[in-house]
Amino acid sequence: MLEADINHLAILASAIVSMAIGAVWYSPFIFGKIWMAQSGLRPEDMKGKGRAMTIAAVSALVAAYVLAHFMALLDVQSLNRGLAVAFQVWLGFVATVMALEMGFGGKSLKAYLIEAGNQLASFLAMGAILSVWR
């Protein structure tokens, strides 16, 4: 990987915030019930998801680490630029790959929008943190 001066505490904070956003996003009070219905899941299907949560946490750390590298290499030094880079990364790499899952994996548009929306909120939060906490 290219050398870049990155803040590892900001990466950790970004990953934690991403996980918190997901916890709220998929709660029964926001999109959890709709997402489960669209995904063909029942509440009892969500029990014992420790492995999935571990994968989500590692994925959040990797995403924050790579985003931090992009931002350092692009010399992002403002909140607006941080949000713009995070949005472009989400649009180019996350939303498009997730759209393939919708197309080939048979996910509904509603499930895609909920999942992609969660990722957008997470990437924007990470972009904000990584751009201001250098």
N, C-alpha and C positions, 0 to 999 in steps of 0.2 A: 504494500500500500504506500502511496506517496506520503512523504513526511509532512506533517501539519502540527501546528501548536494548538492543542485542544485542551479543554477543561474537563477532566474526568468527573469531577463532582457535578458539573452541569449535565453531563451525560447521564449519570446516575439519577439526578433529580428529574431529568426529562423522561427517563424510563418509568420512574415511579408515578409521575403525573400522567403519563400515557395509560398506565394500568388503572389509575384512579378514574380517569375519563371513561375507560371501558367498563369499570364496575358500575358507574352511574348510568352510562349509556344503555347498558343491557339490564338495568334494574327493572323490576316490574312496573315502576312508576314512570319510566321513560319509554324505551322501545323493547324491553325484554319480552313482554307478552306477544307483541306483534311479530317480533323476530322469531320466537319459538314457534308460533303458529305457521309462519311462512316457511320455516325450516323443517316442519313436521316433527318438532320435539315436544315433549311433555315435561313438566316440572321435575318429575322423578328422573328423567334422562340427564338432568344437570347435576345430580349428586355424584360425588366421587370424581371430580374433574381435576384432581391435583396435577396429573401429567399435563393436561391441557393448559392449566395455569402456569406451570413451569415453562412450557413452550412459549406461552404468551409473554412471560417476563423476559426470557432470553431473547425473543424476537424484538421486544421493545428496546432492550439494551443494544442489540446489533443495529437496529434502525437509528437509534439516537447516536451511536458511535459513527456510523457512516454519514449521517446528516451533518454531524459536527465536522467531519473531515471535508465534506463538500463546502460547508460554510467557511471553514478556515482557508481552504484553497481559493475560494472566491472572494476572500477578504470581506466577508459580511460584517458590518460594524453598526448596523442600525436595525431597529425593530421592523421597520417596513421592508427592508431587504431580506431580513430573516424570514418574515412571513411569506414574501414572494418566492424565495428559494424553496421553502418547505412546501408551498402550494404546487410549484412546478415539479418537484420531486414526487409528490403525491399523485399529481395528474399523469405524469409520464411513466411512472414505475409502479404505482400502487393501484390506482383506479383502473388502469388498462389491464393489468394482470387479473385483477378481481373481475373485470368484465368478461374475461375469457372463462372464468369459473361459472359465471352466470350463463354464458352462451353454451358451453360444452358440458357443464356440470348440472344443468337443469335448475339452477337457482332462480327464484322469482325476482322480478324487478324490485319489489319492495324489500326483499332480503338483501339484495345488492345495495340498494340505497341506504339501508340501515348500516350495513357493514362498512361500506365505503365512507359514509358520513362519520362513523366512529374513527376510521383511519384519518380522515381529513382533520377532524378536531384534534386528534392526537398529534399529527404532524405539525399542525399550526401551533399547538402548545409547545412542542419540542423546538420548533423554529424560533418561537418567541424566547424561550429560556436560553437556547444556545446562542442567540444573537446578542442578548443583553448581558449574559453572564459569561464573560470571556475571561 
